[in-house]
Amino acid sequence: MLLVGNGKVVTRGKAGLLENGCVALEGKKIAAVGDTKALREQYPGAEFIDAGGKVIMPGLINAHNHIYSAFARGLSIKGYAPQNFLDILDGMWWTMDRHMNLKDTYWSAMATYLDCIRCGVTTVFDHHASYGGISGSLFAIADAAQELGVRTCLCYEVSDRDGEEKMREGVKENADFIAHCAKDTTDMVKGMMGLHASFTLSDASLALCREHTPEGVGFHIHVAEGMADVYDSLKKYGKRVIQRLFDQDILGEKTVTGHCIHVNGLEMDILKETDTMVVHNPESNMGNAVGCPPTLEMIHRGILTGLGTDGYTNDMFESMKVANILHKHNLCDPTVAWGEVPQMLFEGNPAIGARYFDSKLGVLEEGAAADVIVVDYDPLTPMTVDNTNGHILFGMMGRDVVTTIINGEVKMKDRQLVGIDKAAILAKCREQSTDFWSRINA
């Protein structure tokens, strides 16, 4: 039994905010949430982590990430001078993934999951590409997730861009990994069928992906991230992207559509009617200058919408802040996004997680997953159940997380990683990334 108490507990459940609260963890689940004194009396022999008045929260979820992007930090590629989004894709990301082997994949995953622990992210949905080493790539990422103890849902980015042989290899990697996850009983790793985007996949390739996707598993795909995706679909198929994916039976309650920037009202109707999930990635969209999606409208229409980072960061607090500013700026309206942005992170992401994981995520209540974080935040103004989101938005960052517990295991305590050799991992990452960069610029 483990108690995390003497802090302000933000439950994200019916209990709301507990001023001197405590969370009791038994194995992989939460046994109770209540007053610190009462729970310490109820469990007198339990180990106690003293939050010291800090904020105790559910572990955070990243609904769309690109783990391999960890090795892009500071990278300079010869001849890379992008003028638009397609140039960025081909010149940076596709150049990287064409050189990425299994060692690169594994160590970029170790770096990313390590960063997630330090930022309080306990569950990650990842969308992977490594055309220099496809077979076994998802298993390499899963090995890193298991070693560091992070809950994760993985897929491989199938695309026609490097030819039919590699497209088929990508489909097989997804299928093999999905089959592997179906036998796993830990509820710590899940698989999806990954697709790059409509404009890099033919109808025949989509059909092959469907053929190898079992019942109860969906797709993870970029949708209308740039106008090139829309133009391609209109030119080749006479329909917009969402309509094409609907006709190809790609959409549904188990499917995650990333971005959805250039979608119209009819497409939003289809997303709603098919109960398809959408993930907003504000920093990536701004950095690539591809536009601002109608995210707030999608939320108002009842479309399940979550928040991701698209590999830009592993700090979900940071992405929350950027999303809040982006939509105010885009709509020239300072009154918007106050409710919708926290909803994406604290309601949308757990709802997305619930469609793949059996454990209840994103809430501190009896029976939920023992995913708990402690944030070093001492409010200088009154903090209540009604203004908690405002305190989080303006007062917290990922580096404020001091303790991270995943699936009942303490992964970081008082900013010290537990059972994880950070220095050794980063040293190996530096060695591997140096080799990776030399191959790209050879």
C-alpha positions as CSV (number, residue, x, y, z in Angstrom):
1,M,0.0,0.0,0.0
2,L,1.3,3.5,-0.9
3,L,-0.2,6.8,0.2
4,V,0.4,10.1,-1.6
5,G,-0.9,12.8,0.7
6,N,-0.7,16.1,2.5
7,G,-1.4,18.0,-0.7
8,K,-4.2,19.6,-2.8
9,V,-5.8,16.7,-4.6
10,V,-7.3,17.5,-8.0
11,T,-9.3,14.4,-8.6
12,R,-11.0,15.2,-11.9
13,G,-13.8,13.2,-10.5
14,K,-16.8,13.7,-8.3
15,A,-14.7,14.6,-5.3
16,G,-13.4,17.7,-7.1
17,L,-10.6,19.3,-5.1
18,L,-9.5,18.0,-1.7
19,E,-7.6,20.7,0.3
20,N,-5.6,18.3,2.5
21,G,-6.1,15.2,0.4
22,C,-4.5,11.8,0.0
23,V,-4.6,9.1,-2.6
24,A,-4.2,5.4,-1.5
25,L,-2.7,3.1,-4.1
26,E,-2.9,-0.6,-3.8
27,G,-1.0,-2.4,-6.5
28,K,-2.0,-1.1,-9.9
29,K,-5.2,0.6,-8.8
30,I,-6.4,3.5,-6.6
31,A,-7.9,2.0,-3.4
32,A,-9.3,5.3,-1.9
33,V,-9.1,9.1,-2.1
34,G,-9.8,11.2,0.9
35,D,-8.5,13.2,3.8
36,T,-4.8,12.6,4.6
37,K,-5.3,12.1,8.3
38,A,-8.2,9.6,7.8
39,L,-6.4,7.5,5.2
40,R,-3.2,7.3,7.3
41,E,-5.2,6.0,10.1
42,Q,-7.0,3.6,7.8
43,Y,-3.7,2.3,6.4
44,P,-1.2,2.7,9.3
45,G,1.5,0.5,7.8
46,A,1.5,2.1,4.3
47,E,4.4,3.8,2.8
48,F,3.7,7.6,2.7
49,I,4.9,10.1,0.1
50,D,4.5,13.6,1.6
51,A,3.4,16.0,-1.1
52,G,4.2,18.9,1.3
53,G,1.2,21.0,0.3
54,K,1.9,20.5,-3.5
55,V,-0.8,19.6,-6.0
56,I,-1.6,15.9,-6.5
57,M,-3.2,15.1,-9.9
58,P,-3.9,12.2,-12.3
59,G,-1.1,11.3,-14.7
60,L,-1.4,13.2,-18.0
61,I,-2.1,11.6,-21.4
62,N,-0.5,12.6,-24.8
63,A,-3.0,11.6,-27.5
64,H,-0.7,12.1,-30.5
65,N,3.1,12.0,-30.4
66,H,6.1,11.2,-32.7
67,I,8.7,9.6,-30.5
68,Y,11.4,9.4,-33.1
69,S,11.4,13.3,-33.4
70,A,13.5,13.3,-30.2
71,F,16.6,12.9,-32.5
72,A,15.7,16.0,-34.5
73,R,16.7,18.4,-31.8
74,G,19.4,20.7,-33.3
75,L,19.6,18.6,-36.5
76,S,20.9,20.4,-39.6
77,I,20.4,18.6,-42.9
78,K,22.5,19.5,-45.9
79,G,20.5,21.3,-48.5
80,Y,17.4,21.6,-46.3
81,A,15.7,24.9,-47.1
82,P,11.9,24.4,-46.8
83,Q,9.4,26.8,-48.4
84,N,6.2,25.0,-47.4
85,F,4.8,22.1,-45.4
86,L,5.5,19.5,-48.0
87,D,9.2,20.6,-48.1
88,I,9.3,20.2,-44.3
89,L,7.8,16.7,-44.5
90,D,10.2,15.5,-47.3
91,G,13.3,17.5,-46.3
92,M,13.2,16.9,-42.6
93,W,10.9,14.1,-41.3
94,W,10.9,11.7,-44.3
95,T,14.7,12.2,-44.6
96,M,15.0,11.3,-40.9
97,D,12.8,8.3,-41.0
98,R,14.5,6.9,-44.2
99,H,17.7,6.7,-42.2
100,M,16.3,5.5,-38.9
101,N,17.2,2.0,-37.9
102,L,16.0,-0.1,-34.9
103,K,18.7,1.3,-32.6
104,D,17.8,4.8,-33.4
105,T,14.1,4.0,-32.8
106,Y,14.8,2.3,-29.5
107,W,17.0,5.1,-28.1
108,S,14.7,7.9,-29.3
109,A,12.0,6.1,-27.5
110,M,14.0,5.8,-24.3
111,A,14.7,9.6,-24.5
112,T,11.1,10.4,-25.1
113,Y,9.6,8.2,-22.4
114,L,12.2,9.5,-19.9
115,D,11.1,13.0,-20.7
116,C,7.4,12.0,-20.3
117,I,8.1,10.7,-16.8
118,R,9.8,14.0,-15.9
119,C,6.8,16.0,-17.3
120,G,4.1,13.9,-15.6
121,V,2.9,12.2,-18.8
122,T,2.0,8.6,-17.9
123,T,0.2,7.5,-21.2
124,V,1.4,8.1,-24.7
125,F,-0.3,7.5,-28.1
126,D,2.5,7.4,-30.6
127,H,2.6,7.4,-34.4
128,H,5.9,6.0,-35.6
129,A,7.9,6.0,-38.9
130,S,11.3,4.5,-39.6
131,Y,11.6,3.5,-43.2
132,G,15.2,2.7,-42.6
133,G,14.1,-0.1,-40.3
134,I,10.5,-1.0,-40.3
135,S,10.2,-4.6,-39.1
136,G,10.5,-4.8,-35.3
137,S,10.3,-1.0,-34.9
138,L,7.1,-1.0,-32.8
139,F,8.5,-3.8,-30.7
140,A,11.6,-1.7,-30.1
141,I,9.5,1.2,-28.9
142,A,7.4,-1.1,-26.7
143,D,10.6,-2.5,-25.1
144,A,11.6,1.0,-24.1
145,A,8.1,1.7,-22.8
146,Q,8.2,-1.5,-20.7
147,E,11.7,-0.8,-19.4
148,L,10.8,2.7,-18.2
149,G,7.2,1.7,-17.2
150,V,5.2,4.1,-19.4
151,R,1.7,3.2,-20.6
152,T,1.6,3.4,-24.4
153,C,-0.4,2.8,-27.6
154,L,1.7,2.4,-30.8
155,C,1.3,2.2,-34.5
156,Y,3.5,2.3,-37.6
157,E,2.9,5.0,-40.3
158,V,2.0,3.1,-43.5
159,S,2.6,5.2,-46.6
160,D,3.2,4.6,-50.4
161,R,5.9,7.3,-50.4
162,D,8.8,4.8,-50.4
163,G,7.2,2.2,-52.7
164,E,4.9,-0.8,-52.4
165,E,7.4,-3.1,-50.7
166,K,7.9,-0.8,-47.7
167,M,4.2,0.0,-47.6
168,R,3.5,-3.7,-47.2
169,E,6.2,-4.1,-44.6
170,G,4.6,-1.3,-42.6
171,V,1.2,-3.0,-42.7
172,K,2.8,-6.2,-41.5
173,E,4.6,-4.4,-38.7
174,N,1.2,-3.0,-37.5
175,A,-0.5,-6.3,-37.8
176,D,2.2,-8.2,-36.0
177,F,2.2,-5.7,-33.2
178,I,-1.5,-5.6,-32.9
179,A,-1.5,-9.4,-32.6
180,H,1.2,-9.2,-29.9
181,C,-0.8,-6.7,-27.9
182,A,-3.9,-8.8,-28.1
183,K,-2.0,-11.4,-26.0
184,D,-0.6,-8.9,-23.5
185,T,-2.4,-8.8,-20.2
186,T,-0.7,-5.9,-18.5
187,D,-2.9,-3.2,-20.0
188,M,0.3,-1.2,-20.5
189,V,0.7,-1.6,-24.3
190,K,-1.8,-1.4,-27.1
191,G,-1.6,-1.4,-30.9
192,M,-3.4,0.4,-33.8
193,M,-3.1,0.4,-37.6
194,G,-1.1,3.5,-38.4
195,L,-1.6,5.4,-41.7
196,H,0.3,8.5,-42.8
197,A,-2.2,10.6,-44.6
198,S,-4.7,10.4,-47.4
199,F,-2.4,11.9,-50.0
200,T,0.3,9.2,-49.5
201,L,-2.0,6.3,-49.6
202,S,-3.9,4.8,-52.6
203,D,-7.2,3.0,-52.4
204,A,-5.4,-0.3,-52.8
205,S,-3.1,0.5,-49.8
206,L,-6.0,1.5,-47.6
207,A,-7.8,-1.7,-48.6
208,L,-4.7,-3.7,-47.5
209,C,-4.6,-1.9,-44.2
210,R,-8.3,-2.6,-43.6
211,E,-7.7,-6.3,-44.5
212,H,-5.1,-6.6,-41.8
213,T,-6.9,-4.6,-39.1
214,P,-8.8,-6.9,-36.7
215,E,-12.2,-6.2,-35.2
216,G,-12.0,-3.8,-32.3
217,V,-8.9,-2.0,-33.5
218,G,-8.9,1.3,-35.3
219,F,-6.6,3.6,-37.4
220,H,-4.4,6.5,-36.4
221,I,-4.0,8.9,-39.3
222,H,-3.0,12.5,-40.1
223,V,-6.0,14.3,-41.7
224,A,-6.0,17.5,-43.7
225,E,-2.9,18.8,-41.8
226,G,-2.0,20.8,-44.9
227,M,-4.0,21.9,-47.9
228,A,-1.9,19.5,-50.1
229,D,-3.8,16.7,-48.5
230,V,-7.2,18.3,-49.4
231,Y,-6.1,19.2,-53.0
232,D,-4.8,15.7,-53.6
233,S,-8.1,14.1,-52.5
234,L,-10.2,16.4,-54.6
235,K,-8.0,16.0,-57.7
236,K,-7.6,12.2,-57.5
237,Y,-10.9,11.1,-56.0
238,G,-13.3,14.1,-56.4
239,K,-14.0,14.3,-52.7
240,R,-12.5,15.9,-49.6
241,V,-10.3,13.9,-47.2
242,I,-12.9,13.0,-44.5
243,Q,-15.4,11.9,-47.2
244,R,-12.7,9.7,-48.8
245,L,-11.8,8.1,-45.5
246,F,-15.5,7.5,-44.7
247,D,-16.0,5.8,-48.1
248,Q,-12.9,3.7,-47.4
249,D,-14.3,2.6,-44.0
250,I,-11.4,4.1,-42.1
251,L,-13.4,6.2,-39.6
252,G,-15.1,5.0,-36.4
253,E,-15.0,5.1,-32.7
254,K,-11.6,3.4,-32.5
255,T,-9.9,5.7,-35.1
256,V,-7.8,8.7,-34.1
257,T,-7.5,11.5,-36.7
258,G,-4.7,13.9,-36.0
259,H,-4.9,17.6,-36.8
260,C,-8.1,18.0,-39.0
261,I,-7.1,21.5,-39.8
262,H,-8.8,22.0,-43.2
263,V,-12.1,20.3,-42.6
264,N,-15.5,21.8,-43.4
265,G,-18.9,21.5,-41.7
266,L,-20.0,18.4,-43.7
267,E,-16.7,16.7,-42.7
268,M,-17.3,17.6,-39.1
269,D,-20.8,16.1,-39.4
270,I,-19.2,12.8,-40.6
271,L,-16.7,12.8,-37.8
272,K,-19.5,13.2,-35.3
273,E,-21.8,10.6,-36.8
274,T,-19.0,8.0,-37.0
275,D,-17.8,8.9,-33.5
276,T,-14.3,9.3,-34.7
277,M,-11.7,10.8,-32.4
278,V,-9.8,14.0,-33.2
279,V,-6.5,15.2,-31.7
280,H,-5.4,18.8,-31.8
281,N,-1.6,19.6,-31.9
282,P,-1.3,23.4,-31.5
283,E,2.4,23.9,-31.4
284,S,3.1,21.7,-34.4
285,N,0.4,23.4,-36.4
286,M,1.9,26.8,-35.6
287,G,5.4,25.7,-36.2
288,N,4.6,24.3,-39.7
289,A,2.4,27.3,-40.5
290,V,-0.4,25.0,-41.7
291,G,-3.2,26.9,-40.1
292,C,-5.5,26.7,-37.1
293,P,-8.2,23.9,-37.0
294,P,-11.8,24.6,-36.1
295,T,-11.2,22.7,-32.8
296,L,-13.6,24.7,-30.7
297,E,-16.4,24.1,-33.2
298,M,-15.6,20.4,-33.2
299,I,-15.9,20.3,-29.5
300,H,-19.2,22.2,-29.6
301,R,-20.5,19.7,-32.1
302,G,-19.8,16.9,-29.7
303,I,-16.8,15.4,-31.5
304,L,-14.5,13.7,-29.1
305,T,-11.4,15.9,-29.2
306,G,-8.1,15.5,-27.4
307,L,-4.8,17.2,-27.2
308,G,-1.4,16.0,-28.5
309,T,2.1,17.3,-29.1
310,D,2.9,15.8,-32.5
311,G,6.5,15.4,-31.3
312,Y,6.9,19.1,-30.7
313,T,7.3,18.6,-26.9
314,N,6.4,16.1,-24.2
315,D,5.0,18.8,-21.9
316,M,1.2,18.7,-22.0
317,F,1.0,21.8,-19.8
318,E,2.9,23.6,-22.5
319,S,0.6,22.4,-25.2
320,M,-2.4,23.4,-23.1
321,K,-1.1,27.0,-22.8
322,V,-0.3,27.2,-26.5
323,A,-3.8,25.9,-27.5
324,N,-5.4,28.5,-25.3
325,I,-3.5,31.3,-26.9
326,L,-3.8,30.0,-30.5
327,H,-7.6,29.9,-30.6
328,K,-8.0,33.3,-28.9
329,H,-5.6,34.8,-31.5
330,N,-7.1,32.9,-34.5
331,L,-10.6,34.0,-33.6
332,C,-9.6,37.5,-32.4
333,D,-11.7,36.7,-29.3
334,P,-10.2,36.7,-25.8
335,T,-13.4,35.1,-24.3
336,V,-12.9,31.7,-26.1
337,A,-11.0,28.5,-25.2
338,W,-11.1,28.8,-21.4
339,G,-13.3,25.8,-21.1
340,E,-12.6,23.9,-24.3
341,V,-8.8,23.6,-23.9
342,P,-8.8,22.1,-20.4
343,Q,-11.6,19.8,-21.7
344,M,-9.4,18.4,-24.4
345,L,-6.6,17.6,-21.9
346,F,-8.5,16.5,-18.9
347,E,-11.7,15.0,-20.4
348,G,-10.9,14.3,-24.1
349,N,-7.6,12.5,-23.6
350,P,-8.9,10.2,-20.9
351,A,-12.0,9.4,-23.1
352,I,-9.6,8.6,-25.9
353,G,-7.5,6.4,-23.6
354,A,-10.7,4.6,-22.5
355,R,-11.2,3.4,-26.0
356,Y,-8.0,1.4,-25.9
357,F,-7.0,0.8,-22.3
358,D,-9.1,-1.2,-19.8
359,S,-7.9,0.8,-16.8
360,K,-9.7,4.1,-16.1
361,L,-7.3,6.9,-16.8
362,G,-7.1,10.6,-16.1
363,V,-9.0,10.5,-12.7
364,L,-8.2,10.0,-9.1
365,E,-10.9,7.8,-7.7
366,E,-11.4,4.3,-6.4
367,G,-10.7,1.6,-9.0
368,A,-8.9,4.0,-11.4
369,A,-5.4,3.3,-12.7
370,A,-2.7,4.2,-10.1
371,D,-1.2,6.9,-12.4
372,V,-0.5,9.9,-10.1
373,I,1.7,13.0,-10.3
374,V,2.7,15.6,-7.8
375,V,3.2,19.1,-9.1
376,D,5.3,21.7,-7.2
377,Y,2.8,24.5,-7.3
378,D,2.0,26.7,-4.3
379,P,-0.9,29.0,-5.3
380,L,-0.5,32.6,-4.3
381,T,-4.2,33.2,-4.8
382,P,-7.2,31.1,-3.6
383,M,-7.4,27.7,-5.4
384,T,-10.8,26.2,-5.6
385,V,-12.6,23.5,-7.5
386,D,-14.0,26.2,-9.8
387,N,-10.7,27.9,-10.7
388,T,-8.3,24.9,-10.8
389,N,-7.9,25.0,-14.5
390,G,-6.9,28.7,-14.4
391,H,-4.2,27.8,-11.8
392,I,-3.0,24.9,-14.0
393,L,-3.0,27.1,-17.2
394,F,-1.0,30.0,-15.7
395,G,0.9,28.3,-12.9
396,M,2.2,24.9,-14.0
397,M,4.7,23.5,-16.4
398,G,6.0,20.0,-17.0
399,R,9.2,20.7,-15.1
400,D,7.2,21.5,-12.0
401,V,6.3,17.8,-11.7
402,V,8.3,16.4,-8.8
403,T,6.8,12.9,-8.5
404,T,5.4,10.5,-11.1
405,I,3.7,7.2,-10.4
406,I,2.6,4.9,-13.2
407,N,0.6,1.8,-12.8
408,G,1.4,1.9,-9.1
409,E,5.2,2.1,-9.5
410,V,7.1,5.2,-8.4
411,K,9.1,6.3,-11.4
412,M,10.2,9.7,-10.1
413,K,10.2,11.0,-6.5
414,D,11.3,14.5,-5.5
415,R,12.6,15.0,-9.0
416,Q,14.9,12.0,-8.7
417,L,14.2,9.1,-11.1
418,V,13.7,5.8,-9.4
419,G,15.4,2.7,-10.8
420,I,16.3,4.7,-14.0
421,D,19.8,5.7,-14.8
422,K,19.2,9.0,-16.6
423,A,22.9,9.8,-17.2
424,A,23.5,6.4,-18.8
425,I,20.4,6.7,-21.0
426,L,21.2,10.2,-22.2
427,A,24.9,9.2,-22.9
428,K,23.7,6.4,-25.1
429,C,21.2,8.7,-26.8
430,R,23.9,11.2,-27.6
431,E,26.1,8.4,-29.0
432,Q,23.3,7.0,-31.1
433,S,22.0,10.3,-32.4
434,T,25.5,11.3,-33.4
435,D,25.7,8.2,-35.5
436,F,22.2,8.8,-36.9
437,W,23.1,12.4,-37.9
438,S,26.3,11.3,-39.7
439,R,24.3,8.8,-41.8
440,I,21.8,11.5,-42.8
441,N,24.5,13.9,-43.9
442,A,26.9,11.3,-45.3
